[in-house]
């Protein structure tokens, strides 16, 4: 069931746009940019966080921490029942190297983003961890050369 959109006014949109541009802004800087005093800004931020519209997270630059290989992995399951899908998500969701899991419609069932040290680390992950899942029918990998743009969404 799809959640209905939360209504956003012009000031909410300006707050979000400023944070997308520079998430390191403190409340005083953000207040100045959007034209609010501290208390109304704090209330709006609290509402935006509580509604799930915005979330706070840390983004790691993989190569800078020794993770030199990123890959997108297409997984096709042998059967596409909810129980099989949930079991797959539960298993791969525990693997630190799996940084994203997307259930998709199309030629395959799941698209994973993997971040590992090198090809030997990738091989170990596929052969030792993914091989444990009998439900996997096919695995197809695409190695990432570069990511010239990474975004975590936009405001329509």
N, C-alpha and C positions, 0 to 999 in steps of 0.2 A: 504494500500500500504506500503510495507516494504522499509525502508530507506536503501540505499546502504552503505556499510561500508566505513568509512573514512580511507585512507591509513595512517599507522603509521610506522615510521622508528624505528631503534634500540634505539635511544635516547628517543623518545616518549614513547616507551615501558618501558624503564628503569625509566623514570619519574613516569609513572603510577604504576609500580611495587613498587617503593619506597614509594609512597603515600598510596598504599594498605597496605603496611607493617606498615607505621607510618604516618598517616595523619596530625600529629601535627608538622611535620618538617617545619621550616621556610625556606624562599627562600635561605638564605645563606647555611644552612645545605643541602638542596636539591641540590643546585648548586654544592657543594663539592661532593656529592654522585654520581651525574651523569656526572661530568666533564665539566660543562658549567659555563660561567661567568653569572652575574646577568641579563644583557640585553637579551641575547638569551634565557635564561630560562624563563624570564617573557613573552617573545613573544610566546614561545611554550605553556606555561601554559594558556595564554590568548586564543590561538587557541584551545586548548583542552577543555577549559570551553565553548567557543563560539560555538563549534561544538556539544556540549552536551555529548562528550565522558566521561568527568568527571563532577561531580556535587559536591557541598559542602553541607553538612547537619549535623545536630546534632543527635546523637543516644542516646536515653534515656534508662537507665536500669530500666525497669518497676518496679520490686520489691523495688528498692531503692527509688522510689517516691510514694510508696503505692499502686501500681497496681499489686496485687498479683495473678491475674488470667489472663492467656492468653488462647485463644481458636482459633481454626480454624473452620470456619463455612461454610458448603457447602449449597448453596442456589440453589434450582431448581425453576424456574419461571413457572407460569401457561402457558404462551405463550412466545415464544422467538423471538418476533419481535424487530426491532431496537428501536422503540418508547418505548416499555415496558422495554427493557434493559437500555436505556438512562434515563428513569424515575427512575428506581431502583438505578442506579449509582448516579444520582443527589441527591436522598434522603439519601442513606447511606453514600455518600461522605461528607455530612455535619455533620455526627456524629463523634465527637472526638474519641470515643472509637473504631471506625473502623480505624485501622492503615494501613491496606492494602486491596486493592480490586483487584482481578484478574478475568478477564473474561476467562473462560476455555472451552475446548471441552472435552466431556466425559459424565459421568453419571449425572452431574449437570452443572449449568450454571455459577456460580460465587463461588470463594473461597475467604473468608474474613478472615483477622486476626484481632481479637478483643483483646483489653487490658482493663481490668476493675479491680476495687478494690477487689471484692470477688464474690461469687456465687449469693448473693442477688442483687448486681449491675448488674450482667449478666442477671439474671431473669428479672429485670426491663427493661433492654435494649431490650431483645427479646420480652417481652409481651407488652411493651408500644410503642417502636419505630418500630420494625419489623412488629408488628400486624397491623400497619396502612397501610401496603402495600398489597392490595388485590391480587396483581400479584404473590405473593410468594406461590408456591405450597407446597414445603417442605423445612424444615430447619433441618440440621444434624450437630451436634457439636462434636468436638474432643478437649478435654482439654489438654493443654500442661503441662507436668510434669517438663521438663527441656529443655534447648536449648544448648547442649554442643558445637554446632558450629553454628555461624551466619556469613554469608558472604554476601557481596553486589555485587558479581560478580567476574569474573576472566578474565584474558586476554588470549585469545586463541593463 
